[in-house]
């Protein structure tokens, strides 16, 4: 039982790390498209790691966490795609490439 709790906390910390990296990506990326990529991918991985940790820490919640994880795996990419498509259709430009500055 103690091994499962230790493993659960390892997954909690992995999830917190990925969520933190996603937050940094949202602040550091240059345009809305890169911010969506950083925020969606890292936070989805972080949230799934937290779900695995919860399932290990409280095995009676396994079915609940599996349903929530499937819901997040479906809705997070779809929502990100919809936001990126709306940004593109509204004319928000992509970030400028750094290659132009190097050529000058």
N, CA, C and O atoms as a GROMACS GRO file, in nm:
protein
  416
    1UNK      N    1   0.082  -0.119   0.000
    1UNK     CA    2   0.000   0.000   0.000
    1UNK      C    3   0.086   0.126   0.000
    1UNK      O    4   0.054   0.222  -0.069
    2UNK      N    5   0.193   0.126   0.075
    2UNK     CA    6   0.280   0.244   0.081
    2UNK      C    7   0.351   0.267  -0.053
    2UNK      O    8   0.382   0.381  -0.089
    3UNK      N    9   0.378   0.159  -0.126
    3UNK     CA   10   0.442   0.172  -0.256
    3UNK      C   11   0.348   0.242  -0.354
    3UNK      O   12   0.393   0.326  -0.432
    4UNK      N   13   0.220   0.210  -0.350
    4UNK     CA   14   0.123   0.277  -0.436
    4UNK      C   15   0.112   0.426  -0.402
    4UNK      O   16   0.097   0.509  -0.492
    5UNK      N   17   0.119   0.458  -0.274
    5UNK     CA   18   0.113   0.599  -0.235
    5UNK      C   19   0.236   0.675  -0.283
    5UNK      O   20   0.224   0.789  -0.330
    6UNK      N   21   0.351   0.615  -0.272
    6UNK     CA   22   0.474   0.680  -0.320
    6UNK      C   23   0.467   0.698  -0.471
    6UNK      O   24   0.502   0.804  -0.523
    7UNK      N   25   0.422   0.595  -0.542
    7UNK     CA   26   0.407   0.604  -0.687
    7UNK      C   27   0.304   0.711  -0.725
    7UNK      O   28   0.322   0.782  -0.824
    8UNK      N   29   0.197   0.721  -0.647
    8UNK     CA   30   0.095   0.823  -0.673
    8UNK      C   31   0.155   0.962  -0.660
    8UNK      O   32   0.129   1.049  -0.743
    9UNK      N   33   0.235   0.985  -0.557
    9UNK     CA   34   0.296   1.117  -0.538
    9UNK      C   35   0.399   1.146  -0.647
    9UNK      O   36   0.419   1.262  -0.684
   10UNK      N   37   0.465   1.043  -0.697
   10UNK     CA   38   0.556   1.064  -0.811
   10UNK      C   39   0.476   1.113  -0.932
   10UNK      O   40   0.520   1.206  -1.001
   11UNK      N   41   0.362   1.052  -0.957
   11UNK     CA   42   0.278   1.098  -1.069
   11UNK      C   43   0.222   1.238  -1.043
   11UNK      O   44   0.207   1.316  -1.137
   12UNK      N   45   0.191   1.270  -0.917
   12UNK     CA   46   0.146   1.406  -0.884
   12UNK      C   47   0.254   1.508  -0.918
   12UNK      O   48   0.226   1.612  -0.977
   13UNK      N   49   0.377   1.478  -0.882
   13UNK     CA   50   0.487   1.571  -0.910
   13UNK      C   51   0.517   1.580  -1.060
   13UNK      O   52   0.547   1.688  -1.110
   14UNK      N   53   0.508   1.468  -1.130
   14UNK     CA   54   0.526   1.472  -1.276
   14UNK      C   55   0.417   1.558  -1.340
   14UNK      O   56   0.446   1.640  -1.428
   15UNK      N   57   0.294   1.540  -1.295
   15UNK     CA   58   0.184   1.621  -1.347
   15UNK      C   59   0.202   1.768  -1.316
   15UNK      O   60   0.178   1.853  -1.402
   16UNK      N   61   0.245   1.800  -1.195
   16UNK     CA   62   0.268   1.940  -1.159
   16UNK      C   63   0.381   1.999  -1.242
   16UNK      O   64   0.375   2.116  -1.280
   17UNK      N   65   0.483   1.920  -1.271
   17UNK     CA   66   0.594   1.967  -1.355
   17UNK      C   67   0.545   2.001  -1.495
   17UNK      O   68   0.579   2.107  -1.549
   18UNK      N   69   0.466   1.912  -1.556
   18UNK     CA   70   0.416   1.938  -1.690
   18UNK      C   71   0.322   2.058  -1.693
   18UNK      O   72   0.327   2.137  -1.788
   19UNK      N   73   0.239   2.073  -1.593
   19UNK     CA   74   0.150   2.189  -1.587
   19UNK      C   75   0.232   2.317  -1.572
   19UNK      O   76   0.198   2.419  -1.632
   20UNK      N   77   0.338   2.313  -1.493
   20UNK     CA   78   0.426   2.430  -1.478
   20UNK      C   79   0.494   2.464  -1.610
   20UNK      O   80   0.504   2.581  -1.647
   21UNK      N   81   0.542   2.363  -1.681
   21UNK     CA   82   0.606   2.385  -1.811
   21UNK      C   83   0.505   2.443  -1.911
   21UNK      O   84   0.540   2.532  -1.989
   22UNK      N   85   0.382   2.395  -1.908
   22UNK     CA   86   0.278   2.452  -1.994
   22UNK      C   87   0.251   2.598  -1.962
   22UNK      O   88   0.231   2.678  -2.053
   23UNK      N   89   0.251   2.631  -1.834
   23UNK     CA   90   0.231   2.770  -1.794
   23UNK      C   91   0.346   2.857  -1.843
   23UNK      O   92   0.323   2.969  -1.891
   24UNK      N   93   0.467   2.808  -1.832
   24UNK     CA   94   0.582   2.884  -1.883
   24UNK      C   95   0.572   2.902  -2.034
   24UNK      O   96   0.605   3.009  -2.086
   25UNK      N   97   0.528   2.799  -2.104
   25UNK     CA   98   0.513   2.808  -2.248
   25UNK      C   99   0.411   2.913  -2.289
   25UNK      O  100   0.429   2.982  -2.388
   26UNK      N  101   0.304   2.923  -2.213
   26UNK     CA  102   0.202   3.023  -2.243
   26UNK      C  103   0.259   3.164  -2.229
   26UNK      O  104   0.225   3.253  -2.307
   27UNK      N  105   0.345   3.186  -2.131
   27UNK     CA  106   0.403   3.319  -2.112
   27UNK      C  107   0.518   3.347  -2.208
   27UNK      O  108   0.540   3.463  -2.244
   28UNK      N  109   0.591   3.245  -2.249
   28UNK     CA  110   0.713   3.268  -2.326
   28UNK      C  111   0.696   3.264  -2.478
   28UNK      O  112   0.777   3.322  -2.550
   29UNK      N  113   0.594   3.197  -2.527
   29UNK     CA  114   0.578   3.182  -2.671
   29UNK      C  115   0.534   3.312  -2.736
   29UNK      O  116   0.466   3.393  -2.673
   30UNK      N  117   0.574   3.334  -2.862
   30UNK     CA  118   0.553   3.465  -2.924
   30UNK      C  119   0.412   3.492  -2.978
   30UNK      O  120   0.371   3.608  -2.981
   31UNK      N  121   0.337   3.391  -3.019
   31UNK     CA  122   0.206   3.417  -3.077
   31UNK      C  123   0.102   3.322  -3.020
   31UNK      O  124   0.133   3.229  -2.946
   32UNK      N  125  -0.023   3.347  -3.057
   32UNK     CA  126  -0.134   3.271  -3.001
   32UNK      C  127  -0.128   3.123  -3.041
   32UNK      O  128  -0.172   3.037  -2.964
   33UNK      N  129  -0.076   3.093  -3.156
   33UNK     CA  130  -0.072   2.955  -3.203
   33UNK      C  131   0.029   2.872  -3.123
   33UNK      O  132   0.001   2.758  -3.085
   34UNK      N  133   0.144   2.929  -3.099
   34UNK     CA  134   0.244   2.860  -3.016
   34UNK      C  135   0.198   2.850  -2.872
   34UNK      O  136   0.225   2.750  -2.805
   35UNK      N  137   0.130   2.952  -2.824
   35UNK     CA  138   0.079   2.947  -2.687
   35UNK      C  139  -0.026   2.838  -2.671
   35UNK      O  140  -0.030   2.768  -2.569
   36UNK      N  141  -0.111   2.823  -2.771
   36UNK     CA  142  -0.209   2.715  -2.766
   36UNK      C  143  -0.142   2.578  -2.766
   36UNK      O  144  -0.183   2.488  -2.692
   37UNK      N  145  -0.040   2.563  -2.846
   37UNK     CA  146   0.034   2.437  -2.852
   37UNK      C  147   0.097   2.404  -2.717
   37UNK      O  148   0.082   2.294  -2.665
   38UNK      N  149   0.166   2.503  -2.661
   38UNK     CA  150   0.234   2.480  -2.532
   38UNK      C  151   0.133   2.452  -2.422
   38UNK      O  152   0.151   2.361  -2.341
   39UNK      N  153   0.028   2.531  -2.419
   39UNK     CA  154  -0.071   2.514  -2.314
   39UNK      C  155  -0.148   2.384  -2.323
   39UNK      O  156  -0.174   2.320  -2.221
   40UNK      N  157  -0.184   2.344  -2.442
   40UNK     CA  158  -0.267   2.225  -2.458
   40UNK      C  159  -0.187   2.097  -2.436
   40UNK      O  160  -0.230   2.010  -2.359
   41UNK      N  161  -0.074   2.085  -2.500
   41UNK     CA  162   0.001   1.959  -2.492
   41UNK      C  163   0.053   1.933  -2.351
   41UNK      O  164   0.038   1.824  -2.296
   42UNK      N  165   0.115   2.035  -2.293
   42UNK     CA  166   0.177   2.014  -2.161
   42UNK      C  167   0.072   1.996  -2.052
   42UNK      O  168   0.089   1.912  -1.964
   43UNK      N  169  -0.034   2.073  -2.057
   43UNK     CA  170  -0.134   2.059  -1.951
   43UNK      C  171  -0.215   1.931  -1.964
   43UNK      O  172  -0.259   1.875  -1.864
   44UNK      N  173  -0.235   1.883  -2.087
   44UNK     CA  174  -0.302   1.755  -2.103
   44UNK      C  175  -0.218   1.643  -2.043
   44UNK      O  176  -0.269   1.558  -1.971
   45UNK      N  177  -0.088   1.645  -2.073
   45UNK     CA  178   0.001   1.543  -2.015
   45UNK      C  179   0.007   1.555  -1.863
   45UNK      O  180   0.007   1.455  -1.792
   46UNK      N  181   0.011   1.678  -1.814
   46UNK     CA  182   0.015   1.699  -1.670
   46UNK      C  183  -0.112   1.651  -1.603
   46UNK      O  184  -0.107   1.586  -1.499
   47UNK      N  185  -0.226   1.684  -1.662
   47UNK     CA  186  -0.352   1.642  -1.603
   47UNK      C  187  -0.367   1.490  -1.606
   47UNK      O  188  -0.418   1.431  -1.510
   48UNK      N  189  -0.324   1.426  -1.713
   48UNK     CA  190  -0.332   1.280  -1.718
   48UNK      C  191  -0.241   1.215  -1.615
   48UNK      O  192  -0.276   1.111  -1.558
   49UNK      N  193  -0.126   1.275  -1.590
   49UNK     CA  194  -0.038   1.223  -1.485
   49UNK      C  195  -0.103   1.237  -1.348
   49UNK      O  196  -0.092   1.148  -1.264
   50UNK      N  197  -0.169   1.348  -1.325
   50UNK     CA  198  -0.240   1.367  -1.198
   50UNK      C  199  -0.354   1.265  -1.186
   50UNK      O  200  -0.377   1.212  -1.077
   51UNK      N  201  -0.424   1.237  -1.296
   51UNK     CA  202  -0.531   1.136  -1.293
   51UNK      C  203  -0.476   0.997  -1.258
   51UNK      O  204  -0.538   0.922  -1.183
   52UNK      N  205  -0.360   0.964  -1.313
   52UNK     CA  206  -0.298   0.835  -1.279
   52UNK      C  207  -0.261   0.834  -1.131
   52UNK      O  208  -0.278   0.733  -1.063
   53UNK      N  209  -0.209   0.946  -1.082
   53UNK     CA  210  -0.177   0.955  -0.939
   53UNK      C  211  -0.299   0.938  -0.851
   53UNK      O  212  -0.292   0.869  -0.749
   54UNK      N  213  -0.410   0.999  -0.888
   54UNK     CA  214  -0.533   0.984  -0.810
   54UNK      C  215  -0.581   0.840  -0.814
   54UNK      O  216  -0.625   0.786  -0.713
   55UNK      N  217  -0.573   0.777  -0.931
   55UNK     CA  218  -0.616   0.637  -0.944
   55UNK      C  219  -0.530   0.545  -0.858
   55UNK      O  220  -0.580   0.447  -0.803
   56UNK      N  221  -0.401   0.575  -0.847
   56UNK     CA  222  -0.315   0.493  -0.762
   56UNK      C  223  -0.336   0.520  -0.614
   56UNK      O  224  -0.331   0.429  -0.531
   57UNK      N  225  -0.361   0.647  -0.581
   57UNK     CA  226  -0.378   0.684  -0.440
   57UNK      C  227  -0.513   0.639  -0.386
   57UNK      O  228  -0.523   0.597  -0.271
   58UNK      N  229  -0.616   0.647  -0.470
   58UNK     CA  230  -0.750   0.606  -0.430
   58UNK      C  231  -0.805   0.510  -0.535
   58UNK      O  232  -0.875   0.554  -0.627
   59UNK      N  233  -0.775   0.382  -0.525
   59UNK     CA  234  -0.816   0.285  -0.629
   59UNK      C  235  -0.967   0.278  -0.651
   59UNK      O  236  -1.011   0.239  -0.759
   60UNK      N  237  -1.045   0.315  -0.552
   60UNK     CA  238  -1.191   0.311  -0.572
   60UNK      C  239  -1.239   0.420  -0.669
   60UNK      O  240  -1.353   0.417  -0.714
   61UNK      N  241  -1.153   0.515  -0.701
   61UNK     CA  242  -1.186   0.622  -0.797
   61UNK      C  243  -1.134   0.591  -0.937
   61UNK      O  244  -1.134   0.680  -1.022
   62UNK      N  245  -1.090   0.471  -0.963
   62UNK     CA  246  -1.030   0.437  -1.092
   62UNK      C  247  -1.125   0.464  -1.209
   62UNK      O  248  -1.084   0.523  -1.309
   63UNK      N  249  -1.249   0.422  -1.198
   63UNK     CA  250  -1.344   0.442  -1.307
   63UNK      C  251  -1.372   0.591  -1.328
   63UNK      O  252  -1.380   0.637  -1.442
   64UNK      N  253  -1.385   0.666  -1.220
   64UNK     CA  254  -1.410   0.810  -1.232
   64UNK      C  255  -1.294   0.881  -1.300
   64UNK      O  256  -1.314   0.963  -1.390
   65UNK      N  257  -1.173   0.849  -1.259
   65UNK     CA  258  -1.057   0.915  -1.319
   65UNK      C  259  -1.039   0.874  -1.465
   65UNK      O  260  -0.994   0.954  -1.547
   66UNK      N  261  -1.073   0.750  -1.497
   66UNK     CA  262  -1.063   0.706  -1.638
   66UNK      C  263  -1.162   0.782  -1.725
   66UNK      O  264  -1.128   0.822  -1.836
   67UNK      N  265  -1.284   0.802  -1.676
   67UNK     CA  266  -1.384   0.876  -1.752
   67UNK      C  267  -1.340   1.022  -1.769
   67UNK      O  268  -1.353   1.078  -1.878
   68UNK      N  269  -1.290   1.081  -1.663
   68UNK     CA  270  -1.244   1.221  -1.670
   68UNK      C  271  -1.125   1.232  -1.765
   68UNK      O  272  -1.117   1.327  -1.843
   69UNK      N  273  -1.033   1.137  -1.759
   69UNK     CA  274  -0.916   1.141  -1.847
   69UNK      C  275  -0.957   1.129  -1.994
   69UNK      O  276  -0.903   1.200  -2.079
   70UNK      N  277  -1.051   1.041  -2.025
   70UNK     CA  278  -1.097   1.029  -2.163
   70UNK      C  279  -1.165   1.158  -2.208
   70UNK      O  280  -1.144   1.204  -2.320
   71UNK      N  281  -1.245   1.216  -2.121
   71UNK     CA  282  -1.311   1.342  -2.153
   71UNK      C  283  -1.209   1.453  -2.183
   71UNK      O  284  -1.226   1.528  -2.279
   72UNK      N  285  -1.104   1.463  -2.102
   72UNK     CA  286  -1.002   1.565  -2.123
   72UNK      C  287  -0.923   1.536  -2.250
   72UNK      O  288  -0.888   1.629  -2.323
   73UNK      N  289  -0.893   1.410  -2.277
   73UNK     CA  290  -0.817   1.376  -2.398
   73UNK      C  291  -0.896   1.407  -2.525
   73UNK      O  292  -0.837   1.429  -2.630
   74UNK      N  293  -1.028   1.408  -2.516
   74UNK     CA  294  -1.109   1.442  -2.633
   74UNK      C  295  -1.130   1.593  -2.643
   74UNK      O  296  -1.114   1.650  -2.750
   75UNK      N  297  -1.165   1.656  -2.533
   75UNK     CA  298  -1.204   1.797  -2.539
   75UNK      C  299  -1.087   1.894  -2.547
   75UNK      O  300  -1.101   1.999  -2.609
   76UNK      N  301  -0.974   1.864  -2.488
   76UNK     CA  302  -0.861   1.957  -2.488
   76UNK      C  303  -0.807   1.981  -2.630
   76UNK      O  304  -0.793   2.097  -2.669
   77UNK      N  305  -0.777   1.879  -2.709
   77UNK     CA  306  -0.732   1.906  -2.846
   77UNK      C  307  -0.839   1.970  -2.935
   77UNK      O  308  -0.808   2.054  -3.019
   78UNK      N  309  -0.964   1.930  -2.916
   78UNK     CA  310  -1.071   1.988  -2.997
   78UNK      C  311  -1.088   2.135  -2.965
   78UNK      O  312  -1.105   2.217  -3.055
   79UNK      N  313  -1.084   2.170  -2.838
   79UNK     CA  314  -1.094   2.310  -2.799
   79UNK      C  315  -0.976   2.392  -2.848
   79UNK      O  316  -0.994   2.506  -2.892
   80UNK      N  317  -0.858   2.337  -2.842
   80UNK     CA  318  -0.739   2.406  -2.891
   80UNK      C  319  -0.748   2.427  -3.041
   80UNK      O  320  -0.712   2.534  -3.091
   81UNK      N  321  -0.796   2.327  -3.113
   81UNK     CA  322  -0.812   2.339  -3.258
   81UNK      C  323  -0.914   2.448  -3.291
   81UNK      O  324  -0.892   2.528  -3.383
   82UNK      N  325  -1.023   2.451  -3.218
   82UNK     CA  326  -1.126   2.552  -3.244
   82UNK      C  327  -1.073   2.693  -3.218
   82UNK      O  328  -1.102   2.785  -3.294
   83UNK      N  329  -0.997   2.710  -3.111
   83UNK     CA  330  -0.938   2.841  -3.082
   83UNK      C  331  -0.836   2.883  -3.188
   83UNK      O  332  -0.833   2.999  -3.228
   84UNK      N  333  -0.754   2.789  -3.232
   84UNK     CA  334  -0.655   2.821  -3.335
   84UNK      C  335  -0.722   2.855  -3.468
   84UNK      O  336  -0.679   2.946  -3.538
   85UNK      N  337  -0.826   2.783  -3.501
   85UNK     CA  338  -0.897   2.811  -3.626
   85UNK      C  339  -0.966   2.946  -3.619
   85UNK      O  340  -0.967   3.020  -3.718
   86UNK      N  341  -1.025   2.979  -3.505
   86UNK     CA  342  -1.089   3.110  -3.489
   86UNK      C  343  -0.985   3.222  -3.496
   86UNK      O  344  -1.012   3.327  -3.554
   87UNK      N  345  -0.868   3.200  -3.438
   87UNK     CA  346  -0.762   3.301  -3.446
   87UNK      C  347  -0.716   3.320  -3.590
   87UNK      O  348  -0.693   3.433  -3.633
   88UNK      N  349  -0.702   3.212  -3.662
   88UNK     CA  350  -0.659   3.222  -3.803
   88UNK      C  351  -0.766   3.290  -3.888
   88UNK      O  352  -0.733   3.375  -3.971
   89UNK      N  353  -0.892   3.255  -3.867
   89UNK     CA  354  -1.000   3.315  -3.944
   89UNK      C  355  -1.020   3.463  -3.912
   89UNK      O  356  -1.070   3.538  -3.996
   90UNK      N  357  -0.983   3.505  -3.792
   90UNK     CA  358  -0.997   3.646  -3.756
   90UNK      C  359  -0.877   3.728  -3.799
   90UNK      O  360  -0.875   3.850  -3.781
   91UNK      N  361  -0.776   3.663  -3.855
   91UNK     CA  362  -0.663   3.735  -3.912
   91UNK      C  363  -0.546   3.759  -3.818
   91UNK      O  364  -0.462   3.844  -3.847
   92UNK      N  365  -0.539   3.688  -3.710
   92UNK     CA  366  -0.425   3.704  -3.619
   92UNK      C  367  -0.302   3.646  -3.688
   92UNK      O  368  -0.303   3.530  -3.728
   93UNK      N  369  -0.195   3.725  -3.702
   93UNK     CA  370  -0.078   3.677  -3.778
   93UNK      C  371   0.007   3.578  -3.697
   93UNK      O  372   0.001   3.573  -3.574
   94UNK      N  373   0.085   3.501  -3.771
   94UNK     CA  374   0.182   3.412  -3.709
   94UNK      C  375   0.301   3.495  -3.661
   94UNK      O  376   0.319   3.609  -3.706
   95UNK      N  377   0.380   3.441  -3.572
   95UNK     CA  378   0.499   3.510  -3.524
   95UNK      C  379   0.601   3.519  -3.636
   95UNK      O  380   0.612   3.430  -3.720
   96UNK      N  381   0.675   3.627  -3.636
   96UNK     CA  382   0.782   3.644  -3.735
   96UNK      C  383   0.894   3.547  -3.706
   96UNK      O  384   0.926   3.519  -3.590
   97UNK      N  385   0.954   3.495  -3.810
   97UNK     CA  386   1.065   3.404  -3.795
   97UNK      C  387   1.191   3.481  -3.758
   97UNK      O  388   1.208   3.596  -3.800
   98UNK      N  389   1.278   3.422  -3.681
   98UNK     CA  390   1.403   3.487  -3.641
   98UNK      C  391   1.505   3.489  -3.753
   98UNK      O  392   1.607   3.557  -3.741
   99UNK      N  393   1.481   3.417  -3.863
   99UNK     CA  394   1.575   3.413  -3.974
   99UNK      C  395   1.589   3.547  -4.043
   99UNK      O  396   1.696   3.577  -4.095
  100UNK      N  397   1.484   3.628  -4.046
  100UNK     CA  398   1.492   3.757  -4.114
  100UNK      C  399   1.589   3.850  -4.042
  100UNK      O  400   1.659   3.928  -4.107
  101UNK      N  401   1.593   3.842  -3.911
  101UNK     CA  402   1.683   3.927  -3.835
  101UNK      C  403   1.828   3.884  -3.855
  101UNK      O  404   1.919   3.968  -3.856
  102UNK      N  405   1.851   3.756  -3.872
  102UNK     CA  406   1.987   3.706  -3.890
  102UNK      C  407   2.045   3.744  -4.027
  102UNK      O  408   2.166   3.760  -4.040
  103UNK      N  409   1.958   3.757  -4.127
  103UNK     CA  410   2.004   3.789  -4.262
  103UNK      C  411   2.045   3.936  -4.276
  103UNK      O  412   2.123   3.969  -4.365
  104UNK      N  413   1.993   4.024  -4.192
  104UNK     CA  414   2.023   4.167  -4.203
  104UNK      C  415   2.163   4.201  -4.159
  104UNK      O  416   2.201   4.318  -4.162
   0.00000   0.00000   0.00000
